[in-house]
Amino acid sequence: MDRRKFLKGMGLGGAAGVAAVNGFPHVWVKGGTAMAASGEIPVGVLFSQTGAVAVVESTLHDACMMAIEEINASGGVNGRMLKPFVEDPASDPATFADRANRLVRRDKVVSVFGSYTSASRQAVLPVVEGQNNLYWYPTLYEGRECSRNVMYGGAVPNQQQQEFVPWLMENFGGRFYLLGNDYVYPREENNVCRMILDDFGGEVVNEEYVPLGHDSFSSIISRIRREQPDVIFCTLVGDSDVAFQREYRAAGLDAEKMPVASLTRSEVEVRAIGGDAAAGHFSSAPYFMGHDSPENEQFVEAYLSKYGGDQVTHFVNEAAYFQVYQFKAAVEALGDVDLTPAAIRDAAIGQSLRAPQGDILIDGNLHTHLWPKIAQWQPDGQARVVVESSERVAPEPYWAYDFQTCTIAGLEEG
């Protein structure tokens, strides 16, 4: 990997709704659903409001619903209201598949907005591909997918790790302790981290995985204390991340000497952890709540007004929010025609949008151009950006793997 490529585009900042399916007929087409160009537009909302990752995923539900309500309040899409069908898959991948199937087959939605973990996305994928529906996934993920039925709103490894790992090595050292939950996302992200470390002369001193929802880390913290790594590279999610950081703090481990560097930790996890326990540690993400822009100010004010002043916005619920507006822009572009998931997808490609984080764009590979940032957590629970991209960064879902590229035509090899 070329170090200059790693740093391209980066610059130093300061230091450290049934559609009314009741009102018009459905038109069935081979491999999917089409709906007449009138009446309400049914969309699925599939986020866990209960279970191990509800601490994060319920906030994605809230941001998605807020965007739907804003769009309807402003007149809908080409005069048509969005009608959300809401399901709670309870943080369980098998339930995600069942509820996605219900939304697509029973409720005839033209798109599904939903999920947080890669395990849940991979459970939904066969449903939307089998029924030729369209799935709007807002979460950062490990890359290495090239589905024509998923709109990816979150960061892929080149938008999170490309600068993060070298920056950590330069500032803290190259001995990394890799820790994550035991499913596809942490394992794939840690694999990419290991590849970067190899290229830059770093090393992995240990690599451990715990089940989703795991909340006891005393033995792992003992091993960390014994190994004395330079950086804890953390891909724990939800309750596990909260429990780990609290124990880390209680064990007296010092962020200045041995920081926790996370790809998943946002303002919502930090709120659950506690600002003092998270202070000094780092995250890499395309959005933080304190981002200074008129669009973000409007987003934050609306979110806090609707859900309470003690709530926070973060880089995944920001994507859950803007993806509904990307959907709106695509449907508007189609005009007064019958809607199909495939037509919505094709109309979305190349659409740019002013999101809270900045101007974003849907690439031909159905991933999103985003604005990477590295930030350090403060005692007040907010993040101070220490490095940020001077330009939006194109998504490369196969960035770390030679000879594979996700294009508008699908995966190309060779």
Disulfide bonds with the S-S distance in Angstrom:
Cys146-Cys406 2.15
